[in-house]
């Protein structure tokens, strides 16, 4: 399954880094995106899942870009909660999950 890690960091102590590695270990195709470093044009993609690793201020700033990504579901990891964005995804028919990607993977809920 193709998964976008939105808010990826190459710092091994960050959860987005750990999630990207664990997703790869579970044989998922991982697309890493850092809003600080990457070109937004590269997000004209379709993925099964977006797993979010940015706070509300950053997700608000990139909400139009996020909402234009074709996906089946989005995971709001702890600390990324954004009620307005969650509702917009729900209105598009996207499954919205408030959970931890790492826990979901390790407990076969992903």
Secondary structure, DSSP 4 states (H G I P E B T S, - for coil): -EEEEET----TTSHHHHHHHHHHHTT-EEEEE-TTTS-GGGG--B-SEEEE-S-HHHHHHTHHHHHTSB-SEEEE-TT---HHHHHHHHHTT-EEEES-HHHHHHTT--
